[in-house]
């Protein structure tokens, strides 16, 4: 078997891994080492990627979570209130994004370029952590694996939390490794500060702190370092809690946790879809519907923290009523976490990366390889006494659990990629040393378990869709929002060919058919083809879209009666309310339609489509002053509008403005 002496000897030539404690950072200057090399490779790749991404229709008009972050950041930059009450989502990333929005209010290019540099820092930090834990040769592998990772490259260009969360976690883990759990309160305090900062980017990081606290007490047998760790963690969090209290609801960091727990732990959950059962598609639609449902069940108005507690209670109640189903769902999510598919949430990151920069499809930094070699490398490093390997292994386990407790997607598991890259670097160096020494046992010790895990990762469940359908559909929707109906129709037709039974894809296709051809009957037939495949999550949206197509096709009187009946059983369903107003207007009942839309906007103030429709109806009736007020109110919510909706609002204001 390869001895540690042999490995030390090859490390001296830059060919293999260092001694049992890693320790030495290498004799070469830092600018010739793996930290600098990884940074340079990552920076060049990310800046090229951002420039190539500029043609993407959502580059300056992102939607869903990225759109929410950008709207929040722009409000901060303008000194405006974005959302009343406590923080719904942890605030650190939007405040970071606000810095760049203040410098470049109308474009996201500067922010994305800055994030590309920050992503390069992430690669350098990964190399630095690997160098400290596993040696110089391992650091080269780890840093480069992060530098060329398609998922990391794509995430670093998106307006999403991981771009800030991941480097903060790497800094915290690096500080923790240097501290080593020893009786040094100042080092423990610094470690806690970094983890606290990471927590106000994404609070699930806090699940690791009890384990770290217990480890500290076990290592020192004294409370000082553990208390310093806890104090450091609280220092960044307390100002956020105070801000929430001043806003009327003293939530610790944010009020999102309960809703997310229910999304991932309910009888209809598939472990991936980020939708509260019974709510509509769209960020704000889902938010308002989730709050309304909680208040309806509780029978009173609720504070945001009470909404969160309501959904925590629902989740725990379901788990206790049906523990077998809850256990099966938890096991399913664990399997999804390990599976070699980058599950899309708002956007298919892998698809976007490959389409934007085709060379990324040849990257060796794949989830299955990192999962297999990364886990084996971390376990081997821990068993062989590498300083800090146990911390990284413990973090990997706890963070993975924190994802599985909620729901799984590519960007949620992204913080694991750099840590697994450290383990993969160690495993690859050990394997290379074994091959050079022709030590079959040493090679098998690394290679066999790693290849077994790689194989298990590639046992993709039949329910997991392995195609470009989600990516093509998302791009098609983006082109439709930008106003290029022809491009949208081509992309959505291709997505439909990839996933002919997908109701979500077909609904987007029907909208593109109407925009590109004006053929409402063709769009309706397209939806009828997949009606039998609709799940309970899809059915309400599909029904509303089919009703609206029938109105546009001249069936308004029949639709009016059918929607009126449907609304009696589902009065809170905003999509039905909107279609009802459409049918009223088409039947010559414009005043009634105006009243219906005013009620809808009162419940859903960010419903831009309803505001535009209302303004136009008011114009048609000669109520120009009212229309102007409607368009002005919609303009105040323009950060939630698509580019075409924003153009409609501006045009409405121009028409209704006094000469």
C-alpha positions as CSV (number, residue, x, y, z in Angstrom):
1,X,0.0,0.0,0.0
2,X,1.2,3.6,-0.7
3,X,2.9,4.9,2.4
4,X,2.6,8.5,3.7
5,X,6.4,8.8,3.2
6,X,6.0,8.1,-0.5
7,X,3.2,10.6,-0.8
8,X,5.2,13.2,1.0
9,X,8.1,12.6,-1.4
10,X,5.9,13.0,-4.5
11,X,4.3,16.1,-3.0
12,X,7.7,17.7,-2.9
13,X,7.8,17.5,-6.7
14,X,4.3,18.8,-7.0
15,X,2.9,15.4,-8.0
16,X,1.1,14.1,-5.0
17,X,-0.3,14.9,-1.6
18,X,1.5,16.2,1.5
19,X,1.9,14.6,4.9
20,X,-0.6,13.3,7.4
21,X,-1.5,16.8,8.6
22,X,-1.4,18.5,5.2
23,X,-0.2,21.6,6.9
24,X,2.4,23.1,4.7
25,X,1.1,25.6,2.3
26,X,3.9,25.1,-0.2
27,X,7.0,27.0,-0.8
28,X,6.1,28.7,-4.1
29,X,4.8,32.3,-3.9
30,X,1.0,32.7,-3.6
31,X,0.7,34.2,-7.1
32,X,2.1,30.9,-8.6
33,X,0.0,28.6,-6.4
34,X,-3.4,26.9,-6.7
35,X,-5.3,29.8,-5.1
36,X,-4.2,32.4,-7.6
37,X,-4.4,29.9,-10.5
38,X,-7.9,28.9,-9.7
39,X,-8.9,32.5,-9.3
40,X,-7.6,33.5,-12.7
41,X,-9.2,30.5,-14.5
42,X,-12.5,31.1,-12.8
43,X,-12.4,34.9,-13.4
44,X,-11.7,34.6,-17.1
45,X,-14.4,31.9,-17.6
46,X,-17.0,33.8,-15.7
47,X,-16.4,37.2,-17.4
48,X,-16.6,35.6,-20.8
49,X,-19.8,33.8,-19.7
50,X,-21.5,37.0,-18.5
51,X,-20.6,38.8,-21.8
52,X,-22.1,35.8,-23.7
53,X,-25.2,35.9,-21.5
54,X,-26.1,39.5,-22.5
55,X,-28.3,38.3,-25.3
56,X,-30.5,36.3,-22.9
57,X,-34.0,37.8,-22.8
58,X,-33.9,37.9,-19.0
59,X,-30.5,39.5,-18.6
60,X,-32.0,42.8,-17.5
61,X,-35.6,41.5,-16.8
62,X,-35.2,38.5,-14.5
63,X,-38.3,36.8,-13.0
64,X,-39.2,34.7,-10.0
65,X,-36.5,34.8,-7.2
66,X,-34.0,36.7,-9.3
67,X,-36.6,39.3,-10.2
68,X,-37.7,39.5,-6.5
69,X,-34.0,40.2,-5.5
70,X,-33.5,42.8,-8.2
71,X,-36.8,44.6,-7.3
72,X,-35.8,44.6,-3.7
73,X,-32.3,45.8,-4.5
74,X,-33.5,48.6,-6.7
75,X,-36.0,49.7,-4.0
76,X,-33.1,49.9,-1.5
77,X,-30.9,51.8,-3.9
78,X,-33.7,54.3,-4.4
79,X,-34.4,54.6,-0.7
80,X,-37.9,53.2,-1.0
81,X,-39.8,50.6,1.0
82,X,-40.0,47.3,-0.9
83,X,-42.2,45.1,1.3
84,X,-43.9,46.2,4.5
85,X,-43.2,44.2,7.7
86,X,-40.3,41.9,8.6
87,X,-38.0,40.4,6.1
88,X,-39.7,37.5,4.3
89,X,-36.4,36.4,2.9
90,X,-32.9,36.8,4.4
91,X,-31.7,40.3,3.5
92,X,-27.9,40.1,3.0
93,X,-27.9,39.3,-0.8
94,X,-30.4,42.0,-1.8
95,X,-28.4,44.6,0.2
96,X,-25.2,43.4,-1.6
97,X,-27.1,43.6,-5.0
98,X,-28.3,47.1,-4.1
99,X,-24.7,48.4,-4.1
100,X,-24.4,47.5,-7.8
101,X,-28.0,48.6,-8.6
102,X,-27.2,52.1,-7.2
103,X,-24.2,52.3,-9.6
104,X,-26.0,50.9,-12.6
105,X,-29.8,51.3,-12.1
106,X,-31.0,50.2,-15.5
107,X,-28.7,47.3,-16.3
108,X,-27.6,44.2,-14.4
109,X,-24.3,43.9,-16.4
110,X,-22.2,45.6,-13.6
111,X,-23.7,43.4,-10.9
112,X,-23.2,40.2,-12.9
113,X,-19.6,41.1,-13.7
114,X,-18.9,41.8,-10.0
115,X,-20.5,38.5,-9.2
116,X,-18.2,36.8,-11.7
117,X,-15.2,38.2,-9.8
118,X,-16.8,37.0,-6.6
119,X,-17.3,33.6,-8.1
120,X,-13.6,33.6,-8.9
121,X,-12.9,34.3,-5.3
122,X,-15.0,31.3,-4.4
123,X,-12.7,29.1,-6.6
124,X,-9.7,30.6,-4.9
125,X,-11.1,30.1,-1.4
126,X,-11.9,26.4,-2.3
127,X,-8.2,26.0,-3.4
128,X,-7.1,27.6,-0.2
129,X,-9.3,25.4,2.0
130,X,-8.1,22.3,0.2
131,X,-4.5,23.3,0.5
132,X,-4.9,23.7,4.3
133,X,-6.8,20.4,4.7
134,X,-5.3,18.2,2.0
135,X,-2.2,19.7,0.5
136,X,-1.0,21.6,-2.5
137,X,-1.7,19.1,-5.2
138,X,-5.3,18.5,-3.9
139,X,-5.8,22.3,-3.9
140,X,-5.1,22.5,-7.6
141,X,-7.8,19.9,-8.3
142,X,-10.3,21.4,-5.9
143,X,-9.9,25.0,-7.2
144,X,-10.1,24.1,-10.9
145,X,-13.1,21.8,-10.3
146,X,-15.0,24.8,-8.9
147,X,-13.6,27.2,-11.5
148,X,-14.9,25.1,-14.4
149,X,-18.2,23.9,-12.8
150,X,-21.1,24.7,-15.2
151,X,-23.5,25.0,-12.3
152,X,-21.2,27.4,-10.4
153,X,-20.4,29.4,-13.5
154,X,-24.1,29.8,-14.2
155,X,-25.0,30.6,-10.6
156,X,-22.3,33.2,-10.3
157,X,-24.0,35.1,-13.2
158,X,-27.5,34.9,-11.7
159,X,-29.1,37.3,-9.3
160,X,-29.4,34.6,-6.6
161,X,-28.2,34.0,-3.1
162,X,-25.5,31.3,-3.6
163,X,-23.1,33.7,-5.3
164,X,-22.7,35.4,-1.9
165,X,-23.6,32.5,0.4
166,X,-20.9,30.1,-0.9
167,X,-17.8,32.3,-0.4
168,X,-19.1,33.2,3.1
169,X,-19.4,29.5,3.9
170,X,-15.9,28.8,2.6
171,X,-14.5,31.7,4.7
172,X,-16.3,30.4,7.7
173,X,-15.1,26.8,7.1
174,X,-11.6,28.0,6.5
175,X,-11.6,30.0,9.8
176,X,-13.1,26.9,11.6
177,X,-10.3,24.7,10.2
178,X,-7.6,27.1,11.3
179,X,-9.2,27.5,14.8
180,X,-9.6,23.7,15.1
181,X,-12.1,23.8,17.9
182,X,-9.4,24.7,20.4
183,X,-9.7,26.8,23.6
184,X,-9.1,30.1,21.7
185,X,-12.2,32.2,22.2
186,X,-11.2,35.0,19.7
187,X,-10.8,32.4,16.9
188,X,-14.1,30.9,17.8
189,X,-15.7,34.4,17.8
190,X,-14.4,35.1,14.3
191,X,-15.7,31.7,13.1
192,X,-19.1,32.5,14.5
193,X,-19.2,35.9,12.9
194,X,-18.7,34.4,9.5
195,X,-21.3,31.7,10.0
196,X,-23.7,34.4,11.3
197,X,-23.1,36.5,8.1
198,X,-23.8,33.3,6.0
199,X,-27.0,32.8,8.0
200,X,-28.4,36.2,7.0
201,X,-27.9,35.1,3.4
202,X,-29.6,31.8,4.0
203,X,-30.8,30.8,7.5
204,X,-30.6,27.0,7.1
205,X,-26.8,27.5,7.8
206,X,-27.8,27.8,11.5
207,X,-28.6,24.0,11.6
208,X,-24.8,23.4,11.6
209,X,-24.2,25.6,14.6
210,X,-25.4,23.2,17.4
211,X,-23.2,20.5,16.0
212,X,-20.2,22.9,15.9
213,X,-21.0,24.1,19.4
214,X,-21.1,20.5,20.7
215,X,-17.8,19.7,18.9
216,X,-16.2,22.7,20.5
217,X,-17.3,21.6,24.0
218,X,-16.0,18.1,23.3
219,X,-12.7,19.4,22.1
220,X,-12.0,21.9,24.9
221,X,-14.0,20.5,27.9
222,X,-14.5,24.2,28.7
223,X,-17.4,26.6,27.7
224,X,-15.4,29.7,26.8
225,X,-14.8,28.9,23.1
226,X,-18.3,27.5,22.6
227,X,-19.9,30.7,24.1
228,X,-17.7,32.9,21.9
229,X,-18.8,30.9,18.9
230,X,-22.4,31.4,19.8
231,X,-21.9,35.1,20.5
232,X,-20.1,35.6,17.2
233,X,-22.9,33.9,15.3
234,X,-25.5,36.2,17.0
235,X,-23.7,39.5,16.3
236,X,-24.7,39.7,12.6
237,X,-28.2,38.3,13.3
238,X,-29.3,40.6,16.1
239,X,-29.5,43.8,14.0
240,X,-31.8,41.9,11.5
241,X,-34.0,40.7,14.4
242,X,-34.2,44.3,15.7
243,X,-35.1,45.6,12.3
244,X,-37.9,43.0,12.1
245,X,-39.1,44.0,15.6
246,X,-39.2,47.6,14.6
247,X,-41.2,46.6,11.5
248,X,-43.8,45.0,13.9
249,X,-42.8,41.3,14.0
250,X,-39.6,40.2,15.8
251,X,-38.7,37.3,13.5
252,X,-35.1,36.0,14.0
253,X,-34.0,36.6,10.4
254,X,-36.9,36.0,8.0
255,X,-40.4,34.5,7.8
256,X,-40.0,32.2,4.8
257,X,-39.1,29.0,6.6
258,X,-42.6,27.7,7.4
259,X,-43.9,28.1,3.9
260,X,-40.8,26.3,2.5
261,X,-41.2,23.5,5.0
262,X,-44.8,23.0,3.9
263,X,-43.8,23.1,0.3
264,X,-41.4,20.2,0.8
265,X,-43.5,18.2,3.4
266,X,-47.1,17.9,2.3
267,X,-49.1,15.1,0.7
268,X,-48.8,16.6,-2.8
269,X,-45.1,17.4,-2.6
270,X,-42.7,15.9,-5.2
271,X,-39.7,17.1,-3.4
272,X,-38.7,19.6,-6.1
273,X,-41.6,21.9,-7.1
274,X,-41.5,25.2,-5.1
275,X,-45.2,25.7,-5.0
276,X,-47.6,25.8,-2.1
277,X,-50.5,23.5,-2.9
278,X,-53.5,25.4,-4.1
279,X,-51.7,28.6,-5.1
280,X,-51.0,30.1,-8.5
281,X,-47.8,30.2,-10.5
282,X,-45.7,33.4,-10.1
283,X,-43.7,34.7,-7.2
284,X,-46.1,37.2,-5.9
285,X,-49.2,35.2,-6.8
286,X,-47.9,32.3,-4.7
287,X,-46.9,34.6,-1.8
288,X,-50.3,36.3,-1.6
289,X,-52.2,33.0,-2.0
290,X,-50.2,31.3,0.7
291,X,-50.9,34.2,3.2
292,X,-54.6,34.2,2.3
293,X,-54.9,30.5,2.7
294,X,-53.2,30.6,6.2
295,X,-55.5,33.4,7.3
296,X,-58.6,31.7,6.0
297,X,-57.7,28.6,8.0
298,X,-56.9,30.5,11.2
299,X,-59.9,32.7,10.8
300,X,-58.0,36.0,11.5
301,X,-55.3,38.3,10.1
302,X,-51.8,36.9,10.8
303,X,-48.4,38.5,11.2
304,X,-45.8,37.1,8.8
305,X,-44.2,35.1,11.6
306,X,-47.6,33.6,12.4
307,X,-48.1,32.6,8.8
308,X,-44.7,30.8,9.0
309,X,-45.8,29.1,12.3
310,X,-49.0,28.1,10.7
311,X,-47.2,26.2,7.9
312,X,-44.7,24.7,10.3
313,X,-47.7,23.4,12.3
314,X,-49.3,22.0,9.1
315,X,-46.1,20.2,8.1
316,X,-45.6,18.7,11.6
317,X,-49.3,17.7,11.8
318,X,-49.1,15.9,8.4
319,X,-45.8,14.1,9.4
320,X,-47.4,12.9,12.7
321,X,-50.6,11.7,10.9
322,X,-48.8,9.8,8.2
323,X,-45.2,9.1,9.4
324,X,-44.7,6.4,6.7
325,X,-45.5,8.8,3.9
326,X,-43.3,11.5,5.5
327,X,-40.4,9.0,5.8
328,X,-40.9,7.9,2.1
329,X,-40.8,11.6,1.0
330,X,-37.7,12.3,3.1
331,X,-36.0,9.3,1.5
332,X,-37.1,10.4,-1.9
333,X,-35.6,13.8,-1.4
334,X,-32.3,12.3,-0.2
335,X,-32.3,10.3,-3.4
336,X,-32.9,13.4,-5.4
337,X,-30.0,15.2,-3.6
338,X,-27.6,12.4,-4.7
339,X,-28.9,12.0,-8.2
340,X,-26.8,13.2,-11.2
341,X,-29.4,15.6,-12.5
342,X,-29.3,19.4,-11.8
343,X,-32.9,19.8,-10.9
344,X,-34.3,23.1,-12.1
345,X,-36.2,25.5,-9.8
346,X,-36.7,29.0,-11.4
347,X,-34.2,28.2,-14.2
348,X,-32.4,25.1,-15.6
349,X,-28.9,26.2,-14.7
350,X,-27.1,23.4,-16.6
351,X,-29.1,24.1,-19.8
352,X,-28.4,27.8,-19.5
353,X,-24.7,27.2,-19.0
354,X,-24.4,24.8,-22.0
355,X,-26.4,27.1,-24.3
356,X,-24.5,30.2,-23.3
357,X,-21.0,28.7,-23.4
358,X,-21.1,25.4,-25.2
359,X,-17.5,24.5,-24.1
360,X,-18.9,23.9,-20.6
361,X,-20.6,20.7,-21.7
362,X,-17.1,19.2,-21.6
363,X,-16.4,20.2,-18.1
364,X,-15.2,17.3,-15.8
365,X,-16.9,19.0,-12.8
366,X,-20.0,16.9,-12.8
367,X,-22.2,16.2,-9.8
368,X,-21.8,12.4,-9.9
369,X,-18.0,12.6,-9.9
370,X,-17.9,15.2,-7.1
371,X,-20.5,13.2,-5.1
372,X,-18.5,9.9,-5.5
373,X,-14.9,11.0,-5.3
374,X,-15.7,14.0,-3.0
375,X,-17.4,11.9,-0.3
376,X,-14.7,9.2,-0.4
377,X,-12.0,11.8,-0.3
378,X,-13.5,13.5,2.7
379,X,-13.9,10.2,4.6
380,X,-10.3,9.1,3.8
381,X,-8.9,12.5,4.8
382,X,-10.8,12.3,8.1
383,X,-9.7,8.7,8.8
384,X,-6.1,9.7,8.1
385,X,-6.2,12.6,10.5
386,X,-6.1,15.5,8.0
387,X,-6.7,18.7,10.0
388,X,-10.2,20.0,9.3
389,X,-11.4,17.1,7.3
390,X,-13.9,16.1,10.0
391,X,-15.3,19.7,10.0
392,X,-15.9,19.5,6.2
393,X,-17.4,16.1,6.5
394,X,-19.7,17.2,9.3
395,X,-20.8,20.3,7.4
396,X,-21.5,18.2,4.3
397,X,-23.8,15.9,6.3
398,X,-25.7,18.7,8.1
399,X,-26.1,21.0,5.1
400,X,-27.3,18.1,3.0
401,X,-29.9,17.3,5.7
402,X,-31.0,21.0,5.8
403,X,-31.7,20.7,2.0
404,X,-33.6,17.4,2.3
405,X,-35.7,18.7,5.1
406,X,-37.2,21.3,2.7
407,X,-37.0,20.6,-1.1
408,X,-34.2,19.8,-3.5
409,X,-32.8,21.7,-6.5
410,X,-29.5,22.6,-8.1
411,X,-29.0,25.9,-6.4
412,X,-29.9,24.6,-3.0
413,X,-27.2,21.9,-3.2
414,X,-24.7,24.2,-4.8
415,X,-22.9,25.1,-1.5
416,X,-21.9,21.4,-1.3
417,X,-20.0,21.6,-4.6
418,X,-16.8,23.4,-3.3
419,X,-16.6,21.2,-0.2
420,X,-17.0,18.0,-2.3
421,X,-14.4,19.4,-4.6
422,X,-11.9,19.5,-1.7
423,X,-12.6,15.8,-1.0
424,X,-12.4,15.0,-4.7
425,X,-9.1,16.7,-5.0
426,X,-7.7,14.6,-2.1
427,X,-9.2,11.4,-3.6
428,X,-7.7,12.0,-7.0
429,X,-4.3,12.7,-5.6
430,X,-4.4,9.5,-3.5
431,X,-5.5,7.6,-6.6
432,X,-2.7,9.0,-8.7
433,X,-0.2,8.1,-6.0
434,X,-1.5,4.6,-5.9
435,X,-1.2,4.3,-9.7
436,X,2.3,5.5,-9.7
437,X,3.3,3.1,-7.0
438,X,1.3,0.3,-8.8
439,X,-0.4,-0.3,-5.5
440,X,-3.7,-2.1,-6.4
441,X,-5.0,-2.1,-2.8
442,X,-4.5,1.7,-2.5
443,X,-6.2,2.3,-5.8
444,X,-9.1,0.1,-4.9
445,X,-9.5,1.8,-1.5
446,X,-10.2,5.0,-3.3
447,X,-11.6,4.0,-6.7
448,X,-14.1,1.2,-5.8
449,X,-16.3,3.1,-3.3
450,X,-16.0,6.3,-5.4
451,X,-17.2,4.5,-8.6
452,X,-20.0,2.8,-6.6
453,X,-21.3,6.2,-5.5
454,X,-20.9,7.5,-9.0
455,X,-23.0,4.6,-10.3
456,X,-25.6,5.1,-7.6
457,X,-25.8,8.8,-8.5
458,X,-26.5,7.9,-12.1
459,X,-29.5,5.6,-11.2
460,X,-31.8,8.4,-12.1
461,X,-35.4,7.8,-11.0
462,X,-38.0,7.5,-13.8
463,X,-40.0,10.4,-12.3
464,X,-37.0,12.8,-12.9
465,X,-37.1,14.4,-16.3
466,X,-33.8,14.3,-18.2
467,X,-34.3,16.6,-21.1
468,X,-33.9,20.2,-22.2
469,X,-37.7,20.8,-22.0
470,X,-37.6,22.9,-18.9
471,X,-34.7,25.0,-20.2
472,X,-36.3,25.5,-23.6
473,X,-39.7,26.3,-22.1
474,X,-38.1,28.9,-19.7
475,X,-36.3,30.5,-22.6
476,X,-39.5,30.5,-24.7
477,X,-41.4,32.2,-21.9
478,X,-38.6,34.8,-21.6
479,X,-38.7,35.5,-25.4
480,X,-42.5,35.9,-25.1
481,X,-42.2,38.4,-22.3
482,X,-39.6,40.3,-24.3
483,X,-42.1,40.4,-27.2
484,X,-40.5,38.0,-29.7
485,X,-43.4,35.8,-30.3
486,X,-41.9,34.0,-33.2
487,X,-38.8,32.9,-31.3
488,X,-41.0,32.0,-28.3
489,X,-43.1,29.7,-30.5
490,X,-40.1,27.9,-32.0
491,X,-38.6,27.3,-28.5
492,X,-41.8,26.2,-26.9
493,X,-42.6,23.9,-29.8
494,X,-39.2,22.3,-29.3
495,X,-39.9,22.0,-25.6
496,X,-43.3,20.4,-26.3
497,X,-41.5,17.9,-28.5
498,X,-39.2,17.0,-25.6
499,X,-42.0,16.8,-23.1
500,X,-45.4,16.3,-24.9
501,X,-47.3,15.6,-21.7
502,X,-46.1,18.6,-19.7
503,X,-49.0,20.9,-18.9
504,X,-46.8,23.8,-17.9
505,X,-44.9,23.7,-21.2
506,X,-48.2,23.4,-23.2
507,X,-49.7,26.4,-21.4
508,X,-46.7,28.5,-22.3
509,X,-46.9,27.1,-25.9
510,X,-50.6,28.1,-26.2
511,X,-49.7,31.7,-25.1
512,X,-47.0,31.8,-27.8
513,X,-49.5,30.5,-30.4
514,X,-51.9,33.3,-29.7
515,X,-49.1,35.9,-29.7
516,X,-47.5,34.7,-32.9
517,X,-50.6,33.7,-34.9
518,X,-53.7,34.9,-33.2
519,X,-55.2,31.5,-33.6
520,X,-57.2,31.0,-30.3
521,X,-58.7,27.7,-31.4
522,X,-55.3,26.2,-32.2
523,X,-54.1,27.3,-28.8
524,X,-57.2,25.8,-27.1
525,X,-56.8,22.5,-28.9
526,X,-53.1,22.4,-27.7
527,X,-54.3,22.6,-24.1
528,X,-57.1,20.1,-24.5
529,X,-54.5,17.6,-25.7
530,X,-52.9,17.6,-22.3
531,X,-55.9,18.2,-20.1
532,X,-56.0,14.6,-18.9
533,X,-52.4,14.8,-17.6
534,X,-53.0,17.8,-15.4
535,X,-52.1,17.4,-11.7
536,X,-53.9,19.1,-8.9
537,X,-51.2,21.8,-9.0
538,X,-51.7,22.5,-12.7
539,X,-55.5,22.2,-13.0
540,X,-56.6,25.6,-11.7
541,X,-54.2,27.5,-13.9
542,X,-55.0,25.3,-16.9
543,X,-58.7,25.8,-16.4
544,X,-58.3,29.6,-16.3
545,X,-56.2,29.7,-19.4
546,X,-58.7,27.5,-21.3
547,X,-61.6,29.8,-20.2
548,X,-59.7,32.9,-21.4
549,X,-59.0,31.3,-24.8
550,X,-62.7,30.5,-25.1
551,X,-63.6,34.2,-24.3
552,X,-61.2,35.3,-27.0
553,X,-62.6,32.8,-29.4
554,X,-66.1,34.2,-29.0
555,X,-67.7,32.0,-26.3
556,X,-67.9,34.8,-23.7
557,X,-71.6,34.2,-22.7
558,X,-71.1,30.5,-22.0
559,X,-67.8,31.2,-20.2
560,X,-69.4,33.9,-18.0
561,X,-72.0,31.4,-16.7
562,X,-69.4,28.6,-16.1
563,X,-66.9,30.9,-14.4
564,X,-69.6,32.4,-12.2
565,X,-70.4,28.8,-11.0
566,X,-66.8,28.0,-10.5
567,X,-66.2,31.2,-8.4
568,X,-69.0,30.3,-6.0
569,X,-66.9,27.3,-4.9
570,X,-63.5,29.0,-5.2
571,X,-64.0,32.7,-4.5
572,X,-60.3,33.4,-3.6
573,X,-58.9,32.1,-6.9
574,X,-57.6,35.2,-8.6
575,X,-57.2,33.6,-12.0
576,X,-60.9,32.8,-12.1
577,X,-61.7,36.4,-11.1
578,X,-59.6,37.8,-13.9
579,X,-61.3,35.5,-16.5
580,X,-64.7,36.5,-15.1
581,X,-63.8,40.1,-15.7
582,X,-62.7,39.3,-19.3
583,X,-66.0,37.5,-19.9
584,X,-68.0,40.4,-18.4
585,X,-66.2,42.9,-20.7
586,X,-66.7,40.7,-23.7
587,X,-70.4,40.5,-22.9
588,X,-70.8,44.3,-22.8
589,X,-70.7,44.5,-19.0
590,X,-67.7,46.9,-18.7
591,X,-68.8,48.6,-15.4
592,X,-69.2,45.1,-13.8
593,X,-65.8,44.1,-15.1
594,X,-64.2,47.3,-13.6
595,X,-65.7,46.5,-10.3
596,X,-64.4,42.9,-10.4
597,X,-60.9,44.0,-11.4
598,X,-60.8,46.6,-8.6
599,X,-61.7,43.9,-6.1
600,X,-59.0,41.7,-7.5
601,X,-56.3,44.4,-7.4
602,X,-57.3,45.1,-3.8
603,X,-56.4,41.5,-2.9
604,X,-53.4,41.2,-5.3
605,X,-51.8,44.7,-5.6
606,X,-49.0,43.3,-7.8
607,X,-51.3,41.8,-10.4
608,X,-50.0,43.9,-13.3
609,X,-52.2,42.3,-16.0
610,X,-55.3,43.1,-14.0
611,X,-54.2,46.7,-13.6
612,X,-53.5,47.1,-17.3
613,X,-56.9,45.6,-18.2
614,X,-58.7,47.8,-15.7
615,X,-57.0,51.0,-17.1
616,X,-58.0,50.1,-20.6
617,X,-61.6,49.5,-19.6
618,X,-61.7,52.8,-17.8
619,X,-60.3,54.5,-20.9
620,X,-62.9,52.9,-23.1
621,X,-65.7,54.3,-20.9
622,X,-64.2,57.8,-21.0
623,X,-63.1,57.7,-17.3
624,X,-59.7,59.1,-18.2
625,X,-58.8,60.4,-14.8
626,X,-59.5,57.0,-13.2
627,X,-57.5,55.3,-15.9
628,X,-54.6,57.6,-15.3
629,X,-54.7,56.8,-11.6
630,X,-54.8,53.1,-12.4
631,X,-51.8,53.3,-14.7
632,X,-49.9,55.4,-12.2
633,X,-50.6,52.9,-9.4
634,X,-49.4,50.1,-11.8
635,X,-46.2,52.1,-12.6
636,X,-45.5,52.1,-8.8
637,X,-45.4,48.3,-9.1
638,X,-43.5,48.3,-12.4
639,X,-40.6,46.3,-10.9
640,X,-43.0,43.3,-10.9
641,X,-43.9,43.7,-14.6
642,X,-42.5,42.1,-17.7
643,X,-41.0,44.4,-20.3
644,X,-44.1,44.2,-22.5
645,X,-46.3,45.0,-19.4
646,X,-44.1,47.9,-18.5
647,X,-44.4,49.3,-22.0
648,X,-48.2,48.9,-21.8
649,X,-48.3,50.9,-18.5
650,X,-46.1,53.6,-19.9
651,X,-48.2,53.9,-23.1
652,X,-51.4,54.0,-20.9
653,X,-50.0,56.8,-18.8
654,X,-49.0,58.7,-22.0
655,X,-52.5,58.4,-23.5
656,X,-54.2,59.5,-20.3
657,X,-51.9,62.4,-19.4
658,X,-53.3,65.9,-19.8
659,X,-52.1,67.8,-22.8
